[in-house]
Amino acid sequence: MAGDTGNDESCTKPLGRCSVFYYGVGHMLNDITSACWFTYLLVFLTDIGLPPSDAAIVMLSGQIADGFTTVFAGELIDRYGHFKIWHGAGSLLVAVSFSSVFGGCLPCKIIGSNSSSMQTIGYSFFAAIFNVGWAATQVSHMSMVNCITLNSTSRVVLASCRNAFTMVANLSLYAVAFVVFNSNTEGSVIDVEHQYRWIAYTSIFIGCCFVGVFHLGTEEPRLKREAHEKGHARISWTYWFNKLLYYQVALVYVLTRLVTNVSQAFLAFYVINDLQMTQSSKALVPAVIYICSFIVSILLQEVTWTGQRLKAFYSAGGLLWIISGAAILFLPSSMKALMYILSIAIGIANALMMVSAVSMQSFLVGDDLNGCAFVYGSLSFLDKILCGLALSVLESYQSSTPEVRNYPHPSFHFSVTRYGIGLVPSICALAGVLVTLCMKLPEPTLTPLTDPLLA
């Protein structure tokens, strides 16, 4: 009994900054490839001549594969544990397959056909493989939080650190993209493929370095091992389905992902086609967003968290997005410089909403460790499927939208891109805020960090 008491006390103590850092870098490969996926995939596929409807099919195939894998991986992790094995295997699959998503169509070269249908099948195949690995890594890394510590504030700090390094990953991608896009301005299909292949290879290298740091510095969570050793039964799915908070947290998380993913996917189209900014703005505008998100994520780690504070911070981020989305919807190209100011607001809003939404999952799980992977997996399933459908629908409508120069007043017009980056995220943010205000989160036992993450 004394030993059990000591273990409980050690698990509720706040984590040191090294433990937080090692965990935080573990999703870098997923984050940098995901940033490339959502920001440049549709642009890349349409630049090489694929119709927007076929490009949407490629993205949807990846999202569907990702969604079903999250549920499958979550169930197996809850049954058998081994977070790090799942994380390592998923990372390996991501590293191997991602270069083929943004490279030439390998099946087309093997068969000797460059038809639109063959390209769609080829890119969809590797998109699905990439997302299977991505999902395994994501579920194992996210659900690991609850088994590393029982301290609620430390769990939010882990989520905040993870989000901070998500911003580092995104900034790394846009730094690489900025160099690549400015070093080669040719417009042939081969040049486009070379550009994105270099971006993919560099992203994989950067992400793999941080995956190595994660595996060297992070141990397999012993809370999960102890639960299995003591014979604790796996929590049934119906346990979560009978909790109102599960549906509320799921809805808030999915809406938040729709805000960030849909806006990110259409950002490059918006700054180039609607605002008629330079090609380098495809990297500069997202970079401003992620610098601001990174700063806010670091600051959030110093907050002592309660359920009410989570709700307040999420609501503040949602309201900021609603204002930004309305401005984006009506912003004329003659005032395109204002996009950099809006990028600051979007970056702050993204960090507030994402850190809060992910942390709500930890509040939902609490001490129910033998069902935590299912929670993260099932919520990720909803996220991937709904985001994939939303992007597919918006992209299919974009194919019928006339180009800016064909409008009598090209300085401003309503387009699918404006709706995608302005209206849709604003509506989702509003819905997320309304659900959050109705939510009743359990109050944790509060213990602050012994040291700040950054000295």
PAROVEX-377615 format. One line per 3 residues: number of its first residue (from 0); for each residue y, x, z of C-alpha. Coordinates in Angstrom, 2 decimals, decimal comma. Example, Ala and Ser with C-alpha at 12.3 -4.5 7.8 and 13.67 -1.06 7.14 Angstrom:
residues 2
0	-4,50 12,30 7,80  -1,06 13,67 7,14
//
This chain:
residues 455
0	0,00 0,00 0,00  2,35 2,85 0,77  1,70 4,33 -2,64
3	2,40 1,03 -4,34  5,64 0,68 -2,42  6,70 4,16 -3,48
6	5,92 3,39 -7,12  7,93 0,16 -6,98  10,89 1,97 -5,49
9	10,77 4,74 -8,10  10,62 2,17 -10,90  13,70 0,35 -9,64
12	15,80 3,48 -9,24  18,40 4,12 -11,97  17,39 6,47 -14,77
15	18,90 9,91 -15,25  20,95 10,67 -18,32  18,24 12,86 -19,92
18	15,70 10,02 -19,84  18,28 7,67 -21,34  19,17 10,20 -24,05
21	15,55 10,90 -25,05  14,83 7,19 -25,35  18,08 6,48 -27,20
24	17,34 8,85 -30,10  13,89 7,38 -30,72  15,06 4,77 -33,21
27	17,20 7,10 -35,34  14,79 7,23 -38,30  14,54 3,45 -38,35
30	18,29 3,06 -37,96  19,35 5,46 -40,71  16,83 4,05 -43,19
33	17,75 0,49 -42,20  21,43 1,24 -42,81  20,55 2,52 -46,26
36	18,32 -0,52 -46,86  20,92 -3,14 -45,99  23,98 -1,33 -47,36
39	22,72 0,14 -50,62  19,44 -1,47 -51,69  20,96 -4,41 -53,56
42	23,69 -2,15 -55,01  21,09 0,41 -56,13  18,76 -2,10 -57,75
45	21,55 -3,83 -59,67  23,05 -0,46 -60,70  19,75 0,56 -62,36
48	19,71 -2,71 -64,31  17,58 -5,04 -62,21  18,86 -8,66 -62,23
51	20,32 -9,80 -58,87  17,57 -12,41 -58,50  14,87 -9,71 -58,88
54	16,75 -7,43 -56,47  16,69 -10,28 -53,95  12,91 -10,58 -54,40
57	12,49 -6,87 -53,57  14,48 -7,24 -50,36  12,72 -10,47 -49,40
60	9,28 -8,89 -49,87  10,23 -6,14 -47,45  11,66 -8,56 -44,91
63	8,53 -10,76 -45,01  6,22 -7,75 -44,56  8,42 -6,60 -41,67
66	8,42 -10,03 -40,04  4,65 -10,51 -39,99  4,01 -6,93 -38,87
69	6,28 -7,39 -35,83  4,08 -10,21 -34,51  0,87 -8,30 -35,27
72	2,14 -5,09 -33,66  3,51 -6,94 -30,65  0,17 -8,61 -29,96
75	-1,78 -5,34 -30,19  0,71 -3,45 -28,01  0,46 -6,15 -25,34
78	-3,34 -5,88 -25,46  -3,81 -2,11 -25,60  -0,46 -0,44 -24,89
81	0,08 3,07 -26,40  3,73 2,64 -27,33  4,10 6,23 -28,54
84	1,10 6,05 -30,87  2,52 2,96 -32,54  5,94 4,58 -32,70
87	4,61 7,80 -34,24  2,38 6,04 -36,79  5,18 3,70 -37,84
90	7,65 6,58 -38,18  5,20 8,49 -40,37  4,79 5,49 -42,68
93	8,58 5,06 -42,90  9,10 8,72 -43,78  6,43 8,71 -46,48
96	7,38 5,43 -48,18  11,18 5,30 -47,96  11,85 7,87 -50,70
99	9,90 5,66 -53,14  12,08 2,65 -52,29  15,19 4,49 -53,54
102	13,49 6,76 -56,06  12,22 5,98 -59,52  9,69 3,20 -59,98
105	6,41 5,09 -59,44  4,08 2,28 -60,64  6,24 1,98 -63,77
108	5,68 5,67 -64,55  1,94 5,40 -63,94  1,50 2,32 -66,15
111	4,12 3,40 -68,69  6,19 0,22 -68,56  9,84 -0,16 -67,50
114	10,02 -3,93 -67,82  12,05 -5,86 -65,28  8,91 -7,52 -63,92
117	7,11 -4,20 -63,49  10,10 -2,68 -61,74  10,33 -5,66 -59,40
120	6,63 -5,36 -58,51  6,85 -1,58 -58,04  9,90 -1,61 -55,81
123	8,59 -4,62 -53,86  5,33 -2,78 -53,12  7,02 0,22 -51,57
126	9,59 -1,99 -49,83  6,72 -3,80 -48,11  5,01 -0,56 -47,04
129	8,28 0,82 -45,70  8,93 -2,31 -43,67  5,42 -2,34 -42,18
132	6,06 1,11 -40,72  9,58 0,13 -39,72  8,34 -2,92 -37,81
135	5,69 -0,99 -35,88  8,30 1,55 -34,79  10,86 -1,08 -33,85
138	8,59 -3,26 -31,70  7,08 -0,31 -29,84  10,50 1,23 -29,16
141	12,27 -1,98 -28,09  9,47 -3,28 -25,85  9,14 0,14 -24,21
144	12,42 -0,49 -22,33  10,86 -2,96 -19,92  7,99 -0,60 -19,11
147	10,17 2,47 -18,53  12,10 0,91 -15,62  12,38 -2,29 -13,62
150	16,08 -1,66 -12,97  18,04 -4,28 -14,91  21,20 -2,20 -15,25
153	19,21 0,80 -16,50  17,54 -1,45 -19,06  20,95 -2,45 -20,43
156	21,98 1,22 -20,42  18,89 2,10 -22,47  19,73 -0,67 -24,97
159	23,35 0,51 -25,08  22,32 4,13 -25,67  19,95 3,00 -28,39
162	22,79 1,08 -30,01  25,08 4,11 -29,72  22,60 6,25 -31,63
165	22,23 3,43 -34,15  25,90 4,06 -34,86  25,27 7,81 -35,07
168	22,51 7,11 -37,60  24,77 4,88 -39,66  27,60 7,42 -39,57
171	25,19 10,13 -40,67  24,13 8,00 -43,61  27,70 7,28 -44,69
174	28,67 10,94 -44,36  25,79 11,85 -46,65  26,64 8,99 -49,03
177	30,30 10,02 -49,14  29,37 13,55 -50,20  26,81 12,38 -52,76
180	29,04 9,72 -54,34  31,94 12,17 -54,65  29,87 15,06 -55,98
183	28,42 13,08 -58,89  30,48 10,34 -60,51  28,35 9,88 -63,64
186	27,14 6,34 -64,26  23,81 6,63 -66,09  20,64 5,13 -64,60
189	19,13 8,59 -64,08  22,25 9,79 -62,24  22,18 6,70 -60,02
192	18,51 7,30 -59,17  19,24 10,95 -58,33  22,14 9,95 -56,08
195	20,12 7,53 -54,02  17,07 9,80 -53,94  19,19 12,54 -52,34
198	20,55 10,02 -49,84  16,99 8,88 -49,00  15,58 12,41 -48,59
201	18,46 13,50 -46,36  18,17 10,33 -44,26  14,45 10,91 -43,74
204	15,01 14,53 -42,67  17,73 13,61 -40,15  15,71 10,73 -38,71
207	12,50 12,75 -38,37  14,31 15,44 -36,36  15,33 12,86 -33,77
210	11,87 11,25 -33,73  10,54 14,66 -32,73  13,06 14,87 -29,88
213	12,01 11,41 -28,68  8,31 12,24 -28,60  8,87 15,56 -26,85
216	11,18 14,12 -24,19  9,72 10,65 -23,53  6,44 10,03 -21,73
219	4,19 7,05 -22,28  5,62 4,41 -19,88  3,43 4,38 -16,77
222	4,30 0,79 -15,84  2,25 -0,39 -18,81  -0,61 1,97 -17,94
225	-0,63 0,78 -14,33  -0,67 -2,86 -15,41  -3,78 -2,21 -17,52
228	-5,44 -0,11 -14,82  -4,92 -2,85 -12,23  -6,44 -5,39 -14,60
231	-3,36 -7,59 -14,94  -4,05 -10,33 -17,48  -2,08 -10,44 -20,71
234	0,52 -13,18 -20,65  -0,25 -16,04 -23,03  2,16 -16,96 -25,83
237	2,42 -20,47 -24,37  4,01 -19,00 -21,24  7,06 -18,00 -23,30
240	7,03 -21,15 -25,43  7,41 -23,24 -22,27  10,60 -21,43 -21,22
243	13,93 -22,78 -22,46  15,49 -19,33 -22,05  13,07 -17,93 -24,66
246	14,44 -20,25 -27,34  18,04 -19,60 -26,33  17,63 -15,82 -26,38
249	15,72 -16,03 -29,68  18,48 -18,07 -31,27  21,23 -15,73 -30,04
252	19,32 -12,63 -31,20  18,58 -14,04 -34,67  22,18 -15,22 -35,14
255	23,44 -11,78 -34,10  21,14 -10,08 -36,59  22,35 -12,43 -39,29
258	25,93 -11,46 -38,47  25,30 -7,71 -38,69  22,73 -7,61 -41,51
261	24,33 -10,09 -43,92  27,78 -8,54 -43,50  26,35 -5,05 -43,95
264	24,43 -6,01 -47,09  27,52 -7,42 -48,83  30,08 -4,93 -47,54
267	29,73 -2,50 -50,47  29,99 -5,35 -53,01  33,06 -6,72 -51,22
270	35,12 -3,52 -51,07  34,33 -2,57 -54,69  34,20 -5,90 -56,53
273	36,52 -8,14 -54,52  39,07 -5,70 -53,08  38,73 -3,24 -56,01
276	38,78 -0,20 -53,71  37,56 3,27 -54,73  33,87 4,21 -54,82
279	34,26 6,36 -51,69  35,22 3,23 -49,75  31,53 2,26 -49,87
282	31,11 5,02 -47,29  34,51 5,11 -45,58  34,80 1,44 -44,58
285	31,31 1,29 -43,00  32,02 4,63 -41,29  35,06 3,14 -39,53
288	32,92 0,22 -38,37  30,26 2,45 -36,89  32,64 4,90 -35,25
291	34,17 2,00 -33,34  30,74 0,59 -32,49  29,61 3,98 -31,22
294	32,62 4,33 -28,91  32,18 0,82 -27,52  28,43 1,35 -27,00
297	29,11 4,48 -24,97  31,70 2,68 -22,84  29,31 -0,22 -22,19
300	26,88 2,17 -20,50  29,24 2,54 -17,56  29,28 -1,20 -16,80
303	27,24 -2,70 -13,96  25,54 -5,63 -15,63  24,96 -9,21 -14,54
306	23,97 -12,27 -16,53  27,54 -13,56 -16,49  28,91 -10,28 -17,81
309	26,39 -10,28 -20,64  27,53 -13,76 -21,62  31,21 -12,81 -21,36
312	30,86 -9,65 -23,47  28,80 -11,46 -26,10  31,33 -14,28 -26,31
315	34,19 -11,79 -26,68  32,39 -10,07 -29,54  31,61 -13,40 -31,20
318	35,20 -14,58 -31,07  36,38 -11,26 -32,50  33,95 -11,66 -35,40
321	35,14 -15,21 -36,09  38,73 -13,97 -36,41  37,69 -11,00 -38,57
324	35,52 -13,18 -40,81  38,38 -15,60 -41,44  40,65 -12,69 -42,39
327	38,03 -11,25 -44,75  37,54 -14,61 -46,42  41,20 -14,85 -47,43
330	42,14 -11,15 -47,82  43,64 -10,47 -51,31  42,97 -7,18 -53,10
333	46,71 -6,43 -53,01  46,35 -6,03 -49,23  43,09 -4,08 -49,31
336	44,40 -1,42 -46,90  44,07 -4,01 -44,14  40,30 -3,75 -44,55
339	40,36 -0,58 -42,47  42,02 -2,46 -39,59  39,48 -5,27 -39,90
342	36,73 -2,64 -39,86  37,86 -1,58 -36,39  37,60 -5,16 -35,11
345	34,20 -5,64 -36,76  32,88 -2,42 -35,21  33,92 -3,52 -31,73
348	32,49 -7,01 -32,25  29,17 -5,69 -33,57  28,65 -3,45 -30,54
351	29,53 -6,16 -28,02  27,25 -8,71 -29,65  24,28 -6,44 -30,39
354	24,12 -4,70 -26,99  24,43 -8,05 -25,22  21,89 -9,83 -27,44
357	19,25 -7,09 -27,08  19,84 -6,88 -23,32  19,31 -10,63 -22,99
360	15,70 -9,99 -24,09  15,23 -7,64 -21,12  16,63 -10,30 -18,80
363	14,17 -12,79 -20,33  11,15 -10,50 -19,86  12,05 -9,43 -16,32
366	8,88 -8,14 -14,62  6,46 -9,84 -17,05  5,42 -6,54 -18,66
369	2,13 -7,72 -20,17  3,93 -10,00 -22,58  7,04 -8,00 -23,38
372	5,90 -6,74 -26,79  5,22 -10,31 -27,94  8,77 -11,31 -27,01
375	10,30 -8,48 -29,04  7,83 -8,95 -31,87  8,25 -12,70 -32,20
378	12,05 -12,48 -32,08  11,99 -9,73 -34,69  9,74 -11,90 -36,86
381	12,34 -14,67 -36,84  15,08 -12,14 -37,49  13,38 -10,57 -40,52
384	12,31 -13,82 -42,17  15,64 -15,61 -41,74  17,71 -12,57 -42,74
387	15,52 -12,07 -45,79  15,90 -15,69 -46,85  19,65 -15,67 -46,27
390	20,15 -12,49 -48,30  17,85 -13,72 -51,03  19,74 -17,01 -51,41
393	23,18 -15,36 -51,38  22,12 -12,66 -53,84  20,59 -15,21 -56,24
396	23,88 -17,13 -56,30  25,80 -13,91 -56,85  24,19 -13,53 -60,25
399	26,05 -16,61 -61,46  29,43 -15,55 -60,04  31,94 -14,33 -62,66
402	33,38 -10,85 -62,20  36,80 -10,39 -60,64  38,48 -9,31 -63,84
405	37,51 -12,61 -65,50  39,64 -14,63 -63,06  43,19 -15,62 -64,03
408	44,41 -14,26 -60,65  42,08 -11,34 -59,88  44,03 -10,38 -56,74
411	42,19 -13,15 -54,86  39,29 -15,46 -55,49  36,45 -17,00 -53,53
414	33,12 -15,36 -54,32  29,61 -15,33 -52,94  30,39 -11,87 -51,59
417	33,34 -13,22 -49,59  31,17 -15,98 -48,20  28,44 -13,45 -47,39
420	30,65 -11,07 -45,42  33,21 -13,54 -44,10  32,06 -17,14 -43,75
423	28,35 -16,76 -42,96  28,80 -14,18 -40,14  31,64 -16,21 -38,64
426	29,55 -19,38 -38,51  26,61 -17,48 -37,00  28,90 -15,84 -34,44
429	30,33 -19,22 -33,43  26,84 -20,70 -33,04  25,75 -17,67 -31,00
432	28,70 -18,03 -28,64  28,00 -21,75 -28,10  24,33 -21,08 -27,28
435	25,28 -18,20 -24,96  27,65 -20,40 -22,97  24,79 -22,84 -22,33
438	22,40 -20,08 -21,24  21,38 -19,46 -17,63  20,33 -15,83 -17,20
441	18,59 -14,66 -14,00  20,67 -12,43 -11,75  19,18 -8,92 -11,39
444	19,15 -6,49 -8,51  22,00 -4,14 -9,39  21,82 -0,36 -9,15
447	24,24 1,77 -11,17  23,42 5,03 -12,91  23,45 8,13 -10,71
450	25,12 10,11 -13,51  27,14 9,05 -16,56  25,35 9,55 -19,87
453	28,06 11,86 -21,16  29,61 14,33 -18,72
//
